[in-house]
Amino acid sequence: MSREIVRDRAGRVLGWYEDNGISGRINARDASGRWIGFYDKKLNETRDPGGRLLAKGNVLPSLIFRP
């Protein structure tokens, strides 16, 4: 599982993405490590932790950069 850390301009961690190649999902977590959503590569959908559809396509950055 590869991890990509997202930082702001000052170098503070805002969150990260974890790509699980087996399931075809990219999970997003905030700076506290809370799961904030996932992108399903096979279905091309982004969903929240409850499984509700947020958008078609990958909009995980909008979850991490949310104020």
Summary of the structure (lengths in Angstrom):
residues: 67
radius of gyration: 11.5
end to end distance: 27.4
largest distance: 35.0
contacts: 157
relative contact order: 0.20
helix: 7%
strand: 49%
